[in-house]
Amino acid sequence: MNHQEYQYVLALQEVKGIGFVNAKKLINNYGSATNLFLAHQSKEGIKELKPAISQQLFNMQTLLKAEKEIEKAIANNLNILYFKEPDFPELLLNCSDGPLLLFYDGVKKLNSFNKTISIVGTRNITPYGRAFCEELIAAVKDYRPLIVSGFAFGVDIAAHTEALKNQLPTLAVLAHGYGTLYPKEHKRFYPDVKESAGFLSEFTYNEAPLRENFLKRNRIVAGISQATIVVESAARGGALVTADIANSYNKDVFAVPGKTTDPYSKGCNNLIKNHKAALITSGQDLITQLGWKQQTTTTQVKQTELFITLEGEEKTLYDLLTYEALHLDHLSRTSGIPIYKVSNLVFQLEMKGLIQVLPGKLIKKTS
């Protein structure tokens, strides 16, 4: 672990007017946050930044604060996951506004999970929503997905506890630092969740659970998963924000329908009505739509043109594919091709009969 690099990353995040997107660009342009610091100290400075912003960068107060945060993380046995290092959650790398650093309290390698789903919803869970969580998680048990949620009241904690009951790994994404726990009532679940898949937070150790932090947290819940399932939601709520973010990341979004008169089904019904989520009524629906179920129907065999010549990005993408299905996000990250281009290339390869596109944005070779 490069503690000095982490210190400079935290200091960079403190500067108002940079943000996650620009901070990543700067680190990538200079190769590291350490190189960025050295450039800032040089006569030339950092030309990409306006003088007013550059003056805020890497001041002594910010650097000392960042150093203390690294020391607190180490003292509390927290793992630091950095977006330039291999242990950082792979699916978050395709999220332009994803975090630079994450503090992880757990013992698992988060990239070791082949299937990851987020389950979100209202804090005012009803018996209908609770029953669906139970059925959903029991149905997917044999596929061993990682279950992600936000450790809040309602649907979140139902998802975590049902995962534990079914001996599935579950990961909680916090909206605050590790110096506190919100809600306090869930303290009794902490040890089991930590041993399962653990806790993630992008916030400094003593950061309180502020309202804006929950919105930041939601983008991690959406980005770290292959699919987001909204179990119950009022017409407005954080779960709908998570669904919108997941859609913006080109992730699969599913919602559970309910009666039009039920206040905590209105959000889900609206997602489905506005084509922002696919409808599911059972765990089996999710398994089928994500392509986890063995294909039992015979697909029409399309004769491929002999000796097709591929060039450029088409060839790059095709060479990465195998006869085992790979996710669209993985292909984008591995190839370095933006995801919107990957989607277009996949369409072209499919039209040539060289690949098969499966539910859940999974792609494999056919020849």
N, C-alpha and C positions, 0 to 999 in steps of 0.2 A: 504494500500500500504506500502511495506517495502522499504523505500527510501535507507536505508543502503545496502540492498541486491542489489538494482539496481546500486548503486554506485560501488560495487565490480564487478558486471557483466561488466559494462562499462570499468572499469580498466583492467579487464581480457582481454577484446577484444583488448585493445591497445597493448598487448604484441605480438611482431613479432615472428612467428614460432609456434603459437598455432592454430589459425584458428577456425572456427565455430564448426567443427566436434569434435576436441579435447577439446574445451572449454566446450561443452555440456557433453562430457564424464567425464571431471573433476568435473563439478557441480553435475552430477548424482552420481558419485562415492562417493563424500563427502556429498551429501544431499542438499547442497546449496553453493552459492558463499561465503556466510558469513563463513561457516565452512571451506571452502577452504582457506580463508584469515587467519583464526585462526590456521589452520594446517601449513600454510606458516610461521606464527610467532613463531611456536613451535620449539623445538630443532631438532625434526625429519625432519621438512620441508616436501616438497611434493616430494616423491620418484619417481613419474612417470615422472618428468621433469628433463631435463638435467640442470646442474648448470648454464650454460650460459643463458638459458631461465628463470630459477627460479630467477636469479638475477634481471631480468627486472620486475618481478611480484610485483604488489602492492607497487611500490615506491611512495614516498610522492607527487611528481609532478603529477603522473598519477591519484592518488586518489583525489587530489584537483581539477584537470580538470574534473574528472567524477562527483564530487560533484556539480560543477558549472553547468554542463549539466543537472543534475536533477533539480536544482533550476530554470534554464531557462525553462525547460519543465513545471514545476509547475506554474511559473509566466505567461506563455502563455497559460495556461489552456489545456495543452496537456495530454492525457491519456497515461500511460506507460503500454504496454502489454508485459508480461514476459512469456517465454515459460513454466515455471513451474506453472503458474497460469491459472485458468479456462477461462478467457476472451481472451487468446491468440488464434489466428485463428487455429482451429482444423486441417484443412487440411495441414497446414505448419508443423505440428509436425511429419509428415511422411517424410519430406524432410531432409535428413541427414545434409545438409549444410545450412539449414534454419537459419534465424536470431535468436538471443537469446532475444533481446529486440526490440520492435517497438514503435515508437511514433505515436499516433493516434489523429488526429484532427477531431472529429465527435461526434455524440451522439448515435449511434446505437451499439447494441451488434452484432459483426460480425459473431458469431456462430449461430445467430438466422435465418440466411438465409439457406433455404433447398437446393436451386439450385444456383450455382455460375458459371459463364462463363467469360473467358477473351477474349477480342477482340483486336487484335494487327495487325500492318501492317505498311506500308511505311508512311513516313512523306509527301510524294508527292502524296497524294491521288488523284485519277482520278474521273471523273463523274461516271464511272462504279463502283468503290469501294464505293463511297458515296451512290449510289443508293442501293448497296447490304447492307450496314450498315442500311439504312432506312428500307428496306424490312425485314431484319433479326430481328431487334429489335421489329418492329411492330408485326411480326409473333409470337415471344415468349412472348409478353406482358401478355397474360392471365396466363402464368405459373409463373410470378413474380420472375424471376431470378435476382440475383445481377450481374450487369455488371461491370467488372473490366478492367481497362486499365491504361496507363502510363501518361496521361495528356499532351502528346507531340503534336506537329503539326500532321495533316493528319488523319490517321485512328483512333488514340487514342482519339482526341478531338471530332471526329465525333461520336464515340461510346458513349462518355459521354453525349454529347448534345442530341443525339437521345434517350438515356435512360431517360434523364430529360423530353424531349418532350412527351414521352410515360408514364411518371410518374412511371418509374422503378428506383429502388435504384442503384446508381453507386458509385464505389470506385476508387479513383485515387492513384496509388503507385508512389511516388516521388523518383527521383534520386539525391536528395540533402536534406539539412536540411530546417527547416521552416523559417530560417532567410532570405531566398531569395525565389523567385518564378521563375521557368523557364518552358516555355517561359513567358516573362512579358505580352505578348499579351493576355494570358489566365487568367489574374487577374480577369477579369469581370465574369468568370465562377466560381470563387472560392466559393463565398457564397452559391450558389445553390448546388454545389457538396458537400460542407461541410454539409449542411442540409439534403442531400440525404443519402449518406452512409459515406462520409467523405474522409479523406486522411491518407495514411500510409507512414511512412518513417523510415528506420533503421539508418539514418544518424544524426550526432550531429547537433546542431541548426544552426551553421554557415558554415556547409559543403557545398562547391560549387558543381554545377552540372558537375563534372569531367567525362571524357569519361568512365573510369573504373566503375564509379558509376551506369551508365546505364546498364552495364552488370550484376552488382549485383542486381539492381532493377528488371531485367527480371526474375530472379529465384523466386522472390516473386510473380510476376504476374502469372507465370506458376504454382507455388506451391499452391497458395491460392484458385485455381479454380478446378472444376471437369473436365473442358474441355477448351482448347485453340483454338480459331478460327483465322486463318491468312487470312485476307481479300485481301490484296495486298502486294506484296514484290518484290523487285528487286532480281537478282540472289544472291546478298549478302546483309545482313542487320540484324538489331537487332531483327526483328520479327522472323527470321529463328533461331536465337540463342534461343529465347523464346520457339519456337517449339521443338528444340532439348532438352532443359531442361525439358519441359513438358513430352516428351517421356522418358527421363531418370527417371522421377518420376512415370512412368507407368500411365500417364494421357491420356485422349482422346485428339487427335489433329485433327483438320479439316482445310481444305484449300479450297479456292474458285478458280476454274480454270479460265483461260483466254486465249486469243489468243496467239499463240506461238510467234507472232511478237511484242506483247506488253511488254515493258521492265519491267513494274511493275506487270506482271503476271508470270514472269519467276521463281521467287522464289516459288510461290504457285504450279506451274506446276511441278517443280522439287520435291517438297515435296510429291506430289501425285505419281509421276512417280517412286520415290524411296521408296514408301510404308511407308513414315514417317508421312503421314496425310491421312485421309479419305476425299473423295471428297464430297462437298456439293454445291448445286446450288440454294438453297433456305432456308429460315428459317424452313420450314416444314421438310426438310431433317435433319436438326439438331435435331429437336424435336423427330423425329422418331428414329434416331440413338442413342440418349441419353435415349430413353425409356420413354420420357415424355408423348407420345401419348398413349391413352387408347388402350390396345390390342384388336383388333377386330377379328383377325383370331383365329380359333379354333386350339389349339395345341394338338398334339397327347398325350393322357394320358398314362403314363408309369406305369405299375403295380409295386408297391414297394414290396420288400421282407418283409415279416412279421417278427417282433421282431428282427430288425437289432440292433446289439450291437455296440455302439461307445465308443472309449476309447481315452485317451490322448487329443492331440490338436484337433483331429476331433470332439470329444465331446464338448470341450471348444467352438469351433467355432459354432457348431450347436446350442448349448444352447443360444448363443447370437442372433441367427437369429429369425425373426418373420415372420408373413404372410404379413407384409409391407416390401417393398424392402429397403435394406440398401446398402450403397456404400462400395466397397472393402476397400477404405482407412479408413473408419470408423471402419470396422471390425478389421483391423490390429491394429489401435490405441487402441480400446477398449479391445481387447484380449491380446495385448502385443506381438503378433506373427508377425515376420517380413513379409512384404507384399509378398515376393517371396514364402514364405511358405503358406501364406493364399491362394494364387492363386492355388497352388498344392492341398491344402485341399478342396478348392471349387470344383475343378475338380473331386476329389474322391467322394465327397458328391453328386455331380450331377450324376455321374455314378451309384450311389446307389438309384437314384430317390428320394432323400430326399429334394433337393432344385431345384430352377429354376434360371438360369442365364439370366438376361435381358440385353438389350443394355445399354451402358453407365456404365458398371461394377457394375450393381445393382444386388443384390442377395436376394431371399426370400425363405422361407420354402414352400414345397408343401405338407408335411405331418408331 
